[in-house]
Structures are given as structure tokens and as C-alpha cells.
Amino acid sequence: MTDNNFDYDSFVRNPPNPIDIDDLTLQDSLFSSNSPSLSPCNSFNISSLNINGLKMFSQNKIELLNDFFSLKHISFGGVVDTHIHPKQLHFLSKRLSNYTVFSSVLDTSQHVRSSGGVSLFIENSLASHVHTYTSLSSRLLSVDLYFKGNIKLRIFVVYVPPPSDQSLRDETIDLLISALSDAKRLGFHHAVCGDFNMHLDQFYPVFFNQPQIASKRIHRLFNFLLSNGYVDFTPVNFSPTSLGTFHRADIISRIDYVWSCPLLKRFLLTSVIFDVRDLSLSDHNPVITYYDSSFLFSSIKPARARQLQRRSRRIFSFDSVTPSQWEDFSAHVDNLCNISPAVFASWHVNHMCEYLYTHIIAGANAILPARTVDYCVNTHIPSLLPMTVNGLAI
């Protein structure tokens, strides 16, 4: 039965677009920042931007793109609809000295409305992990990164043509679904960013209430993503004055996304839409999705320890904590968590969890006893461990 009052926004856990993130003062947290120029701690990000062509005003747009990457400390920057040859983009990208660019081939056919062109800019410290990249078409690129600890990350950048070019649109969608299926089969953590030229907000009610219609060929891409557990955390905005990812005249919509596969979505923190309307960079706003950097380093830590011949690690000795230590620990954490309840309640749940985790660990480090164990020792959860700190260990 169709429920017209169903809260799709809450169901899919898409938060309102965060504002004034750079004004928050939380220490050692994702949103830690004393000024807009500081990089968020313990996270990496993937962004998506339709730059609406680089043939015109290319120097100015590249400078603005560099400013955006630097300001938001972009780790992986997907840029679509460049309309220029990879060699030209490689030349222009020299202005972005902190990034390495990987680009698709360019479609030079006369019958297409847009020549396409998609690229992925990777911050240099991460670009060293690139294993291979593949231009699947002028509108679809994949880049594989291998990290220590058998961590494999594949990032797709896609530009899905608009419905006015239905044949090319169908071809791109089918190619993307096939590529995502291959990534899943090969065990890659993977994400796909880009301009989909379709409205997820309009598809949600169809997907939840009319599965027979959702399974039709016209909806196959969104149906594939949602049916296979992919998640997009881009804020859903229904207000006429809200910030979308595409704006032209009085039209505001959300057609740009960063989708995360089931393996990668466990590390999702949040997403934001960044307003570039005043910069003349594009008629699209970029989407930035943040991930917990433990994805990159949780398996690297023991691998690095083996490399350095370290045989031990430090954990909290919860079994030996006295009642007075629990009281001191609780009081210490309360003092650390000095944000007002009203501000805390306005945050997305991922922000709340990250804030609490940061301060609970800081309190544990300051108050609770710890011991050193061998890396190969599996720790257990003590039977009397209070629920507030159940399972916390470093």
C-alpha cells in the first residue's frame, strides 16, 4: 500500500545540507577546523563536479578548480564534461601541482551532442597507490588503487548524457552497470561519482512504493544501485531556496552524486554540497563525500607494524577498571564534551558518533588503565563492560 506520508528523506538517512562546517571547533574530529583552510582530520573525501566544458575560459576554470581543491582539501576529485583531449587536460592540470590527473579518451564523433571527457584528480600522496586506470569510454573512467593490507579501491567517474541523447545515454548506463558488477565480483571497495542527469529524489517514492515500475528499463541504473545496497549521502533538499547540485535560471535540482558500494559505505561519514555559484566555475555545485580514513589505514597499521618489526599494540584494560576510575572517566568525558545540546541535536548522526568517539577515546587515554599485547592476540569484550564504552579499544 502506498503511504503518501512516508518520510523518504529519513528512511534513506540523507541529512540536511550542513552549513558553517568550517566554523566548528571540535578537536581531532572530522569537522575539526579553526579556519576554512584547515583540512578535516581522520577522513578522506571524493568529490564530483560537472565543470561544463574546459574549451572556453580554461585557464580561469582551472585556477578556480585548484582553489576549490585546495580549500576543501579534496582527496579524489571527479570532474566531468571537460570536452577536451587528455593531453590538453594534462597540460592544464600542471597548475594543480598537488594532484595527478587521470582522464578518459575523448569522443570525436560528429553525431554526438557532447564529446564527453571525464577525469579523476588524485592528491599526490594517494596517487602513488594507483595500480591501473581504464578509459571505458569518453564518459566513463575507472581508477584502481592498491593499499597495504590487501585494500583495493576502485573509483569510477561517469557522465551520463541527458535524455535528449537517449542512445548514448543507454549505452553509458549499461556500461556503468556492467563495470560496477565486475568491481563487486572482484571484491573491490568502490565508489562512482559524476553527473547522472537523473533525479534520485523523484525515484525514491517509486522504488519504495511501486517496485514493478522501479524495475522498468528506464529506471535501471537507480534500481540497480539501491537494490544492490549502494548509498548516496548527498543531502536531499525540498525547499525552493535549498542548495542543489545544478542551477540554471529558476531551476534547482540534484543530479550529481557520489555513490558508495556496500563494502565502502561502512566508512561513510557525511556529504555536503559546496556552493560555487558566485565563482563562474560551472552551473553545477560540487558534491563532497567524506569517509573515515581508517578504511585506508586499519589494515595498513598491522602491516606497517610487521614491516617495522613491531610485535605489540596497546589496548584498554577494561576488566581492571575500578568504580572510582569509571567515575573519573565519566567526569573527564563530560568536561571534554562541552558542545551545547542544541548544536549537538542539529548534527547528522555520523557527526554525533564521530564527536562522541573522539572524546571517549581521549578520556580513556587520560584515565583508564591500558596494557600492551601482541598483534596476533585477539581481544575480547569483558562481561562487565558498561554499554557506554562497549568494545572501544586502540
C-alpha positions as CSV (number, residue, x, y, z in Angstrom):
1,M,0.0,0.0,0.0
2,T,1.3,3.4,-0.9
3,D,1.9,5.8,2.0
4,N,2.0,9.4,0.8
5,N,3.2,10.5,4.3
6,F,6.3,8.2,4.2
7,D,9.4,10.1,5.1
8,Y,11.8,9.0,2.3
9,D,14.4,11.5,3.5
10,S,14.6,10.0,6.9
11,F,14.4,6.4,5.6
12,V,17.5,6.8,3.4
13,R,19.3,8.8,6.1
14,N,20.2,11.7,3.9
15,P,20.8,14.7,6.2
16,P,20.0,18.4,5.5
17,N,22.9,20.1,3.9
18,P,25.4,21.0,6.7
19,I,26.1,24.7,7.0
20,D,29.0,26.6,8.5
21,I,31.0,23.4,8.9
22,D,34.3,25.3,8.8
23,D,33.2,27.3,11.9
24,L,33.0,24.3,14.2
25,T,35.9,24.0,16.7
26,L,35.8,20.3,17.6
27,Q,39.3,19.0,18.1
28,D,40.6,15.8,16.4
29,S,37.3,15.2,14.6
30,L,36.1,15.1,11.0
31,F,34.8,18.6,11.3
32,S,37.8,19.9,13.2
33,S,38.7,23.3,11.7
34,N,39.6,26.7,13.1
35,S,39.5,28.2,9.6
36,P,38.2,27.2,6.2
37,S,41.8,26.4,5.1
38,L,42.4,23.6,7.6
39,S,41.9,20.0,6.4
40,P,39.4,17.8,8.3
41,C,41.2,15.2,10.4
42,N,40.9,11.4,10.1
43,S,39.0,11.5,6.9
44,F,39.4,11.4,3.1
45,N,36.9,12.5,0.5
46,I,35.6,12.1,-3.0
47,S,34.1,15.0,-4.9
48,S,32.1,15.3,-8.1
49,L,31.8,18.3,-10.3
50,N,30.4,18.9,-13.8
51,I,32.7,21.7,-15.0
52,N,30.6,22.3,-18.1
53,G,33.5,22.3,-20.5
54,L,37.1,23.5,-20.4
55,K,37.4,24.7,-24.0
56,M,36.2,28.2,-23.0
57,F,37.9,30.1,-20.2
58,S,40.0,27.1,-19.5
59,Q,42.8,28.9,-17.6
60,N,40.3,30.7,-15.4
61,K,38.3,27.5,-14.7
62,I,41.5,25.5,-13.8
63,E,42.5,28.2,-11.4
64,L,39.1,28.1,-9.7
65,L,39.2,24.3,-9.7
66,N,42.6,24.5,-8.0
67,D,41.2,26.9,-5.4
68,F,38.3,24.6,-4.7
69,F,40.5,21.5,-4.3
70,S,42.9,23.4,-2.0
71,L,40.1,25.0,0.1
72,K,38.3,21.7,0.7
73,H,41.4,19.5,0.7
74,I,40.0,17.2,-1.9
75,S,41.5,13.7,-2.0
76,F,39.8,12.4,-5.1
77,G,38.2,15.0,-7.4
78,G,36.0,13.7,-10.2
79,V,35.5,16.2,-13.0
80,V,33.1,15.5,-15.8
81,D,32.1,17.0,-19.2
82,T,35.5,18.5,-19.8
83,H,35.2,18.5,-23.7
84,I,39.0,18.4,-24.1
85,H,41.6,15.8,-25.1
86,P,43.5,14.1,-22.2
87,K,46.8,15.7,-23.4
88,Q,45.2,19.2,-23.2
89,L,43.9,18.5,-19.7
90,H,47.2,17.1,-18.6
91,F,48.8,20.4,-19.7
92,L,46.3,22.5,-17.9
93,S,46.5,20.3,-14.8
94,K,50.1,21.3,-14.3
95,R,48.7,24.3,-12.4
96,L,47.4,21.8,-9.8
97,S,50.8,20.8,-8.6
98,N,49.5,18.7,-5.7
99,Y,47.4,16.5,-7.9
100,T,47.8,13.8,-10.6
101,V,45.1,13.6,-13.2
102,F,43.8,10.5,-15.0
103,S,41.5,11.2,-18.0
104,S,39.2,9.3,-20.4
105,V,39.5,9.3,-24.1
106,L,37.5,12.0,-26.0
107,D,34.6,11.1,-28.3
108,T,35.3,13.0,-31.6
109,S,32.3,11.5,-33.4
110,Q,30.3,14.1,-35.4
111,H,26.9,12.7,-34.5
112,V,27.1,13.2,-30.7
113,R,25.9,16.3,-28.9
114,S,28.7,16.3,-26.4
115,S,32.2,14.9,-26.8
116,G,32.2,14.0,-23.1
117,G,35.5,13.8,-21.2
118,V,35.8,12.7,-17.6
119,S,38.8,12.9,-15.3
120,L,39.9,12.0,-11.8
121,F,42.3,14.3,-9.9
122,I,44.1,12.4,-7.1
123,E,46.1,14.1,-4.4
124,N,49.7,13.1,-4.9
125,S,50.2,11.2,-1.7
126,L,47.3,8.9,-2.7
127,A,48.2,8.9,-6.4
128,S,51.3,6.8,-5.6
129,H,48.9,3.9,-4.8
130,V,47.3,3.9,-8.3
131,H,47.7,0.5,-9.8
132,T,45.9,1.0,-13.1
133,Y,43.3,3.2,-14.8
134,T,40.9,2.4,-17.6
135,S,39.1,4.6,-20.0
136,L,35.9,2.5,-20.6
137,S,34.5,5.3,-22.8
138,S,34.7,9.0,-23.2
139,R,32.1,9.2,-20.4
140,L,33.3,6.5,-18.0
141,L,36.7,6.1,-16.3
142,S,37.9,3.8,-13.6
143,V,41.0,4.1,-11.4
144,D,42.3,1.3,-9.2
145,L,44.3,2.0,-6.1
146,Y,46.0,-0.7,-4.0
147,F,46.9,-0.1,-0.4
148,K,48.9,-2.2,2.1
149,G,46.8,-4.8,3.9
150,N,45.1,-6.0,0.7
151,I,42.9,-2.9,0.4
152,K,41.6,-2.4,-3.1
153,L,39.7,0.8,-4.0
154,R,38.2,1.4,-7.4
155,I,36.8,4.9,-8.2
156,F,34.5,5.4,-11.2
157,V,33.9,8.8,-12.8
158,V,30.9,9.0,-15.1
159,Y,28.9,11.4,-17.2
160,V,25.5,10.1,-18.2
161,P,24.2,12.0,-21.2
162,P,20.8,13.7,-20.9
163,P,17.6,12.1,-22.2
164,S,17.9,14.1,-25.4
165,D,20.7,11.7,-26.5
166,Q,18.9,8.5,-25.5
167,S,21.1,6.1,-27.5
168,L,24.3,7.3,-25.9
169,R,22.6,7.6,-22.5
170,D,21.5,3.9,-22.7
171,E,25.0,2.9,-23.8
172,T,26.7,4.7,-20.9
173,I,24.2,3.3,-18.3
174,D,24.6,-0.3,-19.5
175,L,28.4,0.1,-19.5
176,L,28.4,1.5,-16.0
177,I,26.2,-1.2,-14.6
178,S,28.4,-3.9,-16.1
179,A,31.6,-2.2,-14.7
180,L,30.0,-1.9,-11.2
181,S,29.1,-5.6,-11.4
182,D,32.7,-6.5,-12.3
183,A,34.0,-4.4,-9.4
184,K,31.7,-6.2,-7.0
185,R,32.7,-9.6,-8.4
186,L,36.4,-8.8,-8.0
187,G,36.0,-7.7,-4.3
188,F,36.8,-4.0,-4.8
189,H,35.7,-1.4,-2.4
190,H,34.3,1.1,-5.0
191,A,32.5,4.4,-5.5
192,V,31.1,6.1,-8.5
193,C,30.9,9.9,-8.8
194,G,29.6,12.1,-11.6
195,D,26.7,13.7,-13.3
196,F,23.8,11.2,-13.7
197,N,21.4,13.6,-15.4
198,M,18.6,12.0,-13.4
199,H,16.7,12.8,-10.3
200,L,17.0,10.5,-7.3
201,D,14.5,12.5,-5.3
202,Q,11.8,11.6,-7.8
203,F,12.8,7.9,-7.9
204,Y,12.7,7.2,-4.2
205,P,8.9,7.0,-3.9
206,V,8.7,4.8,-7.0
207,F,11.4,2.5,-5.6
208,F,9.7,2.1,-2.2
209,N,6.1,2.0,-3.3
210,Q,6.0,0.8,-6.9
211,P,8.6,-1.9,-7.4
212,Q,7.2,-3.0,-10.7
213,I,7.6,0.4,-12.1
214,A,11.0,0.8,-10.5
215,S,12.3,-2.3,-12.3
216,K,11.5,-0.9,-15.7
217,R,14.4,-0.3,-18.0
218,I,14.1,3.5,-17.8
219,H,14.9,3.3,-14.1
220,R,17.5,0.5,-14.3
221,L,20.5,2.5,-13.0
222,F,19.0,3.8,-9.8
223,N,17.2,0.5,-9.3
224,F,20.5,-1.4,-9.7
225,L,22.2,0.9,-7.2
226,L,19.5,0.8,-4.5
227,S,18.7,-2.9,-4.9
228,N,22.4,-3.8,-4.5
229,G,23.0,-1.7,-1.4
230,Y,24.7,1.3,-2.8
231,V,24.3,4.5,-0.8
232,D,24.4,8.2,-1.8
233,F,24.6,10.6,1.2
234,T,24.1,13.8,-0.8
235,P,21.6,16.0,1.1
236,V,18.0,15.8,0.0
237,N,16.6,19.3,-0.2
238,F,13.0,20.1,-0.9
239,S,13.0,23.8,-0.1
240,P,12.8,26.1,-3.1
241,T,15.7,28.1,-1.7
242,S,17.8,25.0,-0.9
243,L,21.2,24.3,-2.4
244,G,21.1,21.8,-5.3
245,T,23.8,20.4,-7.5
246,F,22.5,22.0,-10.7
247,H,21.2,25.5,-11.0
248,R,20.1,27.4,-14.1
249,A,17.7,30.4,-14.0
250,D,14.9,29.3,-11.6
251,I,15.8,25.5,-11.9
252,I,17.5,23.9,-8.9
253,S,17.9,20.1,-8.9
254,R,20.1,17.3,-7.7
255,I,21.6,15.3,-10.5
256,D,25.3,14.9,-9.3
257,Y,26.2,12.1,-6.9
258,V,28.9,10.1,-5.1
259,W,27.6,6.5,-4.7
260,S,29.4,4.1,-2.3
261,C,29.2,0.3,-2.6
262,P,28.1,-1.8,0.4
263,L,31.8,-2.5,1.4
264,L,32.7,1.2,1.3
265,K,29.6,2.6,2.9
266,R,30.6,1.3,6.3
267,F,33.2,4.1,6.3
268,L,30.8,6.9,5.2
269,L,30.7,10.0,7.4
270,T,28.7,12.6,5.6
271,S,28.2,14.5,2.4
272,V,27.9,18.2,1.6
273,I,27.1,20.4,-1.4
274,F,29.6,23.2,-1.9
275,D,28.2,26.4,-3.3
276,V,30.3,27.7,-6.3
277,R,27.5,29.8,-7.9
278,D,29.4,33.1,-7.4
279,L,32.6,31.8,-8.9
280,S,31.5,31.4,-12.5
281,L,33.1,27.9,-12.4
282,S,30.0,26.0,-13.6
283,D,26.3,25.8,-13.4
284,H,26.8,22.8,-11.2
285,N,27.7,22.7,-7.5
286,P,30.2,20.1,-6.4
287,V,29.3,17.3,-4.1
288,I,31.9,16.2,-1.4
289,T,31.5,12.9,0.4
290,Y,33.7,12.2,3.4
291,Y,34.9,8.8,4.6
292,D,36.6,7.6,7.7
293,S,40.3,7.3,6.9
294,S,40.5,4.1,9.0
295,F,39.4,2.4,5.7
296,L,42.9,3.2,4.3
297,F,44.9,2.6,7.4
298,S,43.1,0.0,9.5
299,S,44.8,-2.8,7.6
300,I,47.9,-0.8,7.0
301,K,48.7,-0.4,10.7
302,P,49.5,-4.1,11.4
303,A,51.2,-4.4,8.0
304,R,53.4,-1.4,8.9
305,A,54.0,-2.9,12.3
306,R,55.2,-6.1,10.7
307,Q,57.4,-4.1,8.4
308,L,58.9,-2.2,11.3
309,Q,59.1,-5.5,13.3
310,R,56.7,-4.2,15.9
311,R,55.1,-7.1,17.8
312,S,52.8,-5.4,20.2
313,R,49.9,-2.9,20.5
314,R,48.2,-1.0,23.3
315,I,44.6,-1.7,24.5
316,F,42.5,-0.6,27.3
317,S,42.3,-3.0,30.3
318,F,38.6,-2.7,31.0
319,D,38.5,-5.7,33.3
320,S,40.7,-3.9,35.8
321,V,38.9,-0.6,35.9
322,T,37.7,0.4,39.4
323,P,34.4,2.2,40.2
324,S,36.3,5.4,41.0
325,Q,38.1,5.2,37.7
326,W,34.8,4.9,35.9
327,E,33.6,7.9,37.7
328,D,36.7,9.9,36.9
329,F,36.5,8.7,33.3
330,S,32.8,9.8,33.0
331,A,33.5,13.2,34.5
332,H,36.5,13.7,32.2
333,V,34.5,12.9,29.1
334,D,31.7,15.2,30.3
335,N,34.2,18.0,30.6
336,L,35.5,17.3,27.1
337,C,32.0,17.2,25.5
338,N,31.3,20.9,26.0
339,I,29.2,21.5,22.9
340,S,25.7,22.8,23.6
341,P,22.8,20.2,23.4
342,A,21.1,22.4,20.8
343,V,24.1,22.3,18.5
344,F,24.6,18.6,19.1
345,A,21.0,17.8,18.3
346,S,21.3,19.7,14.9
347,W,24.1,17.4,13.7
348,H,23.8,14.4,11.4
349,V,24.1,11.1,13.3
350,N,27.5,10.4,11.8
351,H,28.8,13.7,13.1
352,M,27.4,12.9,16.5
353,C,29.0,9.5,16.6
354,E,32.4,10.8,15.5
355,Y,32.2,13.6,18.1
356,L,31.5,11.1,20.9
357,Y,34.0,8.6,19.7
358,T,36.8,11.2,19.6
359,H,36.1,12.4,23.2
360,I,35.5,8.9,24.7
361,I,38.9,7.8,23.3
362,A,40.6,10.9,24.6
363,G,39.0,10.3,28.1
364,A,40.1,6.7,28.0
365,N,43.6,7.6,27.2
366,A,43.7,10.1,30.1
367,I,42.1,8.0,32.8
368,L,41.7,4.2,32.1
369,P,44.4,1.7,32.5
370,A,45.9,0.1,29.4
371,R,48.2,-2.8,28.6
372,T,50.4,-4.0,25.8
373,V,49.5,-7.2,23.9
374,D,50.9,-9.0,20.9
375,Y,49.5,-8.0,17.5
376,C,48.3,-11.6,16.9
377,V,46.3,-11.7,20.2
378,N,42.5,-11.4,19.7
379,T,41.0,-9.1,22.3
380,H,37.6,-9.9,23.9
381,I,34.8,-7.9,25.3
382,P,34.7,-8.1,29.1
383,S,31.4,-9.2,30.5
384,L,31.0,-6.3,32.9
385,L,32.0,-3.6,30.4
386,P,29.4,-0.7,30.6
387,M,27.5,-0.2,27.4
388,T,28.7,3.4,27.0
389,V,32.2,2.2,26.1
390,N,31.4,-1.3,25.0
391,G,34.1,-2.6,22.6
392,L,36.3,0.6,22.5
393,A,40.0,-0.3,22.0
394,I,43.0,1.1,20.2
